[in-house]
Amino acid sequence: MRGLFVGSAAVTAVLAGLFLHDASEVRAADAVPGYAYGSTALPRSPVTEADLDLLKQAVLFTEEDVRHLRLAGEVLADQIEDVLDVWYGFVGSHPHLLYYFTNKQDGKPDTEYLGRVRKRFARWILDTTAANYDQTWLDYQHEIGRRHHRTGKNEADNAPAVDHIHFRYLVAFVYPISATVKPFLANKGHTAETVEKMHAAWTKSVLMQTILWSHPYIRDGDF
Amino acid sequence: MRGLFVGSAAVTAVLAGLFLHDASEVRAADAVPGYAYGSTALPRSPVTEADLDLLKQAVLFTEEDVRHLRLAGEVLADQIEDVLDVWYGFVGSHPHLLYYFTNKQDGKPDTEYLGRVRKRFARWILDTTAANYDQTWLDYQHEIGRRHHRTGKNEADNAPAVDHIHFRYLVAFVYPISATVKPFLANKGHTAETVEKMHAAWTKSVLMQTILWSHPYIRDGDF
């Protein structure tokens, strides 16, 4: 899959460092810098569980999707660093996307920031497959949104990166984050039908989360 | 597919009227009420063709997708009313979605408004498959966004419907509008691989359009 995204020599050097990883770190929440799921210090999401129930209906998300996400979690567990290599390869091969990981002072990719986000991204894959959709989960979705938006960007990492991830790319990533996972879901011998169902569940969840992350970007009353 | 979405008796009556249609009307642009593609009276989109080119890269949209959308247009041409029956059946079977087609005075579904939107929706299917992604196309995407948002809602139809379609459902619809089209793409004997490619192209285009439609909802500078 990595071959899909042909990078420039300039970004290859940066990415090479990111492909060095220790898979054992992924599982330990306390090893994930800036990870704050369940922290009582987080702002409350303005979205309620009742709102979420209606949103689930709009994306056709059912209990069958929850079950297939659990299965996807088992399937992806030992492939997470490979998935991240694809995603980071995609970002790294597009300067207008890599921009969001650059230091705002010198315009160069910030390796430490990229590495910290990568660890949270690994954890996010597992969290997406294990999600239970309660208020704690909603609160962390809101926090993820805030961390992409200028109101909360860089706080978690005390990072010198650019101040804001533009809305258009936050939502655009639904497609690559969905499509690139499908081959990994097919890697463990499940039937084509089961792979389709895992992939559909994953796609619905990513879309729903992206909507929740968008909240800080939306004009008052428009969400 | 319509069986997926079981409606209440209350909405079935409303929808029954909408399932009466004249397929020949779909093709004639001048028969589509409120359709304004290419009108010089439309506001200019704040998104440029250069912005769009970068957005295409973020959703992995290529010339191969353009070709497969053209093919999808041929495949869907005589199935458009069936596709719309599925979509309207979905909306009609969920009161929190049907709400957006209700009269704000009496809270009842507005049949005339539903019918006018349906004709534009039919045309939108063909436009999506035939799109050429120039400034005229961008300007109409911006107008479609404005018509969902409180700043432009109901202007095109002089309709008494509710004043605003909430952002969360604008984006949530990417999933049902994408998933429900796939069986129709498979109805004309193309290989599974070609159906997958048509469906991927459709999904990317719908996601990209939804991002463009969101512009009026986004805080200044955040898009």
Contacts between the chains, C-beta under 8 A, distances in Angstrom:
chain1	res1	chain2	res2	distance
A	51	B	168	7.8
A	54	B	96	4.9
A	55	B	168	5.8
A	55	B	169	8.0
A	55	B	172	6.1
A	57	B	94	5.8
A	57	B	96	7.4
A	57	B	97	8.0
A	58	B	94	7.4
A	58	B	96	8.0
A	58	B	97	6.5
A	58	B	168	7.6
A	58	B	169	5.5
A	58	B	172	3.8
A	58	B	173	6.9
A	58	B	175	7.8
A	58	B	176	7.4
A	59	B	172	5.0
A	59	B	175	4.4
A	59	B	176	7.2
A	60	B	175	6.1
A	60	B	176	5.8
A	60	B	179	6.9
A	94	B	57	5.8
A	94	B	58	7.3
A	96	B	54	4.9
A	96	B	57	7.4
A	96	B	58	7.9
A	97	B	58	6.5
A	149	B	222	7.0
A	150	B	222	7.2
A	164	B	222	7.0
A	166	B	222	7.0
A	166	B	223	6.2
A	167	B	211	7.7
A	167	B	214	7.0
A	167	B	218	5.2
A	167	B	222	5.5
A	167	B	223	5.1
A	168	B	51	7.8
A	168	B	55	5.9
A	168	B	58	7.6
A	168	B	211	5.2
A	168	B	223	6.0
A	169	B	55	8.0
A	169	B	58	5.5
A	171	B	171	6.7
A	171	B	207	7.2
A	171	B	210	7.3
A	171	B	211	5.1
A	171	B	214	7.2
A	172	B	55	6.1
A	172	B	58	3.8
A	172	B	59	5.0
A	172	B	207	7.0
A	172	B	208	7.3
A	172	B	211	6.2
A	173	B	58	6.9
A	174	B	174	7.4
A	174	B	207	6.1
A	175	B	58	7.9
A	175	B	59	4.3
A	175	B	60	6.1
A	175	B	203	7.0
A	175	B	204	5.7
A	175	B	207	5.5
A	176	B	58	7.4
A	176	B	59	7.2
A	176	B	60	5.8
A	179	B	60	6.9
A	179	B	200	7.1
A	200	B	179	7.1
A	203	B	175	7.0
A	204	B	175	5.7
A	207	B	171	7.2
A	207	B	172	7.0
A	207	B	174	6.1
A	207	B	175	5.5
A	208	B	172	7.3
A	210	B	171	7.3
A	211	B	167	7.7
A	211	B	168	5.2
A	211	B	171	5.1
A	211	B	172	6.2
A	214	B	167	7.0
A	214	B	171	7.2
A	217	B	218	5.4
A	217	B	219	6.1
A	217	B	222	4.8
A	218	B	167	5.2
A	218	B	217	5.4
A	218	B	218	6.7
A	218	B	219	7.2
A	219	B	217	6.0
A	219	B	218	7.2
A	219	B	219	5.8
A	222	B	149	7.0
A	222	B	150	7.2
A	222	B	164	7.0
A	222	B	166	7.0
A	222	B	167	5.5
A	222	B	217	4.8
A	223	B	166	6.2
A	223	B	167	5.1
A	223	B	168	6.0
A	223	B	217	8.0
